[in-house]
């Protein structure tokens, strides 16, 4: 039986799918990668009744701030590795797989540096923290729904659309 081939084209992924895939990946990272760090942070810090108590504690105990920064950076490195390795090897993370979207390079082949640079917004330090606001805004205001980090890394998040 000769059925006609399905006609498809690759285009920018819909924003809601990208957001849902990212939330899914963050939940996976939270449960699998960050879970061991909860105990470390809980044991390291006292309970605070208010923001001002926490502020006073960190001002008077700078060693705790440094320890918390090391833990935060370690967690960020694990999150960056999650996105980098999966996108480099599979062009998808589990969240992207669930919503049938993937990452491609605007050059011939997806490179490791491209995957790393796409994920630098996860570093919880200045100036990378600015990307938490700037990156999504670029996605909303560009025709191809690209984040700033995608434009800089020459990558795109795409979806395969079926015609007819």
Residue pairs with C-beta under 8 A, 6 or more apart in sequence:
6 162
7 162
7 163
7 164
8 160
8 161
8 162
8 163
9 160
9 161
9 163
10 104
10 158
10 159
10 160
10 161
11 158
11 159
11 161
12 143
12 144
12 145
12 146
12 156
12 157
12 158
12 159
13 99
13 101
13 145
13 157
13 158
13 159
14 145
14 159
15 139
15 140
15 145
17 99
17 100
17 101
17 159
18 99
18 101
18 139
18 145
18 157
20 95
20 98
20 99
21 93
21 95
21 96
21 98
21 99
21 101
22 95
23 95
24 94
24 95
24 98
24 99
25 82
25 83
25 93
25 94
25 95
25 96
28 82
28 94
28 95
29 78
29 79
29 82
33 75
33 78
33 79
33 82
34 75
34 78
37 71
37 74
37 75
40 71
41 68
41 71
44 64
44 67
44 68
44 71
45 57
45 64
45 68
46 57
48 54
48 57
57 64
58 64
58 65
72 124
73 123
73 124
73 125
76 122
76 123
76 124
79 119
79 122
80 116
80 119
80 120
80 122
80 123
82 93
83 93
83 115
83 118
83 119
83 122
84 112
84 115
84 116
84 118
84 119
85 115
86 92
86 93
86 94
87 93
87 103
87 110
87 115
87 118
88 110
88 112
88 115
90 97
91 102
91 103
91 104
91 110
92 101
92 102
92 103
96 102
96 103
96 157
100 159
100 160
101 157
101 158
101 159
102 157
102 158
102 159
103 110
103 115
103 118
103 155
103 156
103 157
103 158
104 110
104 155
104 156
104 158
105 111
105 114
105 154
105 155
106 154
106 155
106 156
107 154
110 155
113 153
114 153
114 154
114 155
115 153
115 155
117 149
117 152
117 153
118 147
118 149
118 150
118 153
118 155
119 149
120 128
120 131
120 149
121 128
121 131
121 132
121 135
121 147
121 149
122 128
123 129
131 148
131 149
134 148
135 147
135 148
135 149
136 147
138 146
138 147
138 148
138 151
139 145
139 146
139 147
142 151
144 156
145 157
146 156
146 157
150 156
150 157
